[in-house]
Amino acid sequence: MKFYEAGEKSKAICAHCKTLVTTTFQYRDVPFDDGEGVVKDILVAVCDVCNAVVAIPAQSTPAIRRARETAEVTLEVSLSARDLQVLDLAALRIDSAATARFRKPLIAHFLRRLENDPDAPNRLAEINKRIASARKVPSLVPVPRKRLSCKIAPVTDARLHQLMQTTSLKKSDLIKAIIGEIEEKLLLPDAPPDLPVLRDVAAVVNA
Ligand SMILES: [Zn+2]
């Protein structure tokens, strides 16, 4: 594979000069395709005649993609303290050093799994029904409400909205149903099948 160094010369068609020009690889701030914001210090081929960016080498594309993914969306829902504790106990099962920071990757992991599961909409609707009927039985002691607030990647937000459509659930009800799924898949079984994968995720998140 060709790897370009800063200062290296090449040739490319410049859209501005409308001809084949010599180029020099330089670090530049490059705007996103959608025009919102820029990616800083990306190695690109710059036209030697007009100074325009004419090409982006393969080695620079992951950085552009990563920068776009981390342009984050706020996820904020009101949950019961019990819901958050399900998440936190699941996190502890994955990693005994887990903190509240792991709530987000846990939800993101399940969103990704549910997205590829044709049975997910039915199951989440079932869980939602169960939660709704459980809610009719008042708790003997008060259970406080808490806010789950975190930043998620646009790809995770898109999965969330996709599942909201296929399940016809409001965002907060969907998150509660996903937490119900986490409870079933991670807390109840003696040997949850997802555990090894999630331990790998935890190792990276905590790195
Ligand atoms: Zn040019």
Residues whose N, C-alpha, C, O or C-beta is under 5 A from the ligand:
A	BS01	ZN	C14 H16 C17 C47 V49 C50 N51 A52
